[in-house]
Amino acid sequence: MKNGVILYDDRGEVLHAHGGYMLYENGYFYWFGENRTGDIRVSCYRSKDLEHWEFRNHVLTCDSKVQEHYIRSDTRLRKEVTLKDGSKKMGSCNIERPKVLYNSKTKQYVMWMHYENGVHYGDARCAVAVSDKIDGDYTYYGSFNPIGNMSRDCTVFKEEDGTAYFISAARENADLIIYRLTEDYLAIDEQVRILWPGQAREAPVLFKRNDRYYMLSSACTGWLPNQGKYAISDSLTGRWSTLKPFGDKTTYDSQPAFILPLETAGGVEWIYVGDRWNGENYPASTYVFFPLHFNEIGELTLENCEEMDWKKYLI
């Protein structure tokens, strides 16, 4: 599969899964991501070979079912927005970087995401939606500011014991904050760590390898790519290393979305999945899949390649 080209699903339609995330279940990779076509907001696709993608559902739209769940959460997917000049404009929400976790205790799939009102980026909220089925119609539980903080680019992470975390950019993207989620994954339990305060990181990606935690992120340059950086820690809520560069000065013309672990005959391989944004034509944005490599002390490098041969990786 070539990198940086438009992908199509089994219907022959453009695959929209920007800023996305994958879950593996019953032999399928499920890919969730942004879709700004009409009133669609998040779409889901699945594949057995990571090359041929079957459309499953537009799991979240501006017409999705809503349910009040939090105090002072806003369940509106469309709302009237007051502009600086006092005029009003009706906006349909922007949903960015949807990430989905499965909660084995509640048997629910929980989606965390970045919410904006569709008119401007002044809301800076996170939002939650849930479903009993991985590719079902998600019920929207509303948007809110976690513990009063701004919340923009985000990701999620789940430990082996089921404890889950939400990570998002706050304070006008100056800080990255780690929050522990409640046992049902539906709310913030506690703010546990502020990472690299004032260093303006976005597009966070978090994974764990050999009992060490890795956080990848980008600088804040709008639609333009920049030098990706990463850090390592022995404790998610403990002390992290300084930020180190990976890839080239534009991260091979990409921004991190998530890391995909693949079980292979030789062990786990780690695949960087990134967005290659088109700021002038958002629907024409594409994706890249690059192998990650690690040296003997755990430092990582990103392999730039024109295409991925998935047969090399899948068992």
Beta strands, then each sheet from edge to edge (+ up, - down):
strand 1: 18-25
strand 2: 28-34
strand 3: 40-47
strand 4: 54-61
strand 5: 78-82
strand 6: 88-92
strand 7: 94-103
strand 8: 108-116
strand 9: 125-131
strand 10: 139-144
strand 11: 154-158
strand 12: 164-170
strand 13: 175-181
strand 14: 188-195
strand 15: 201-209
strand 16: 212-219
strand 17: 228-233
strand 18: 244-246
strand 19: 255-264
strand 20: 267-276
strand 21: 286-294
strand 22: 300-302
sheet 1: 1+ 2- 3+ 4-
sheet 2: 5+ 6-
sheet 3: 7+ 8- 9+ 10-
sheet 4: 11+ 12- 13+ 14-
sheet 5: 15+ 16- 17+ 18-
sheet 6: 19+ 20- 21+ 22-
end
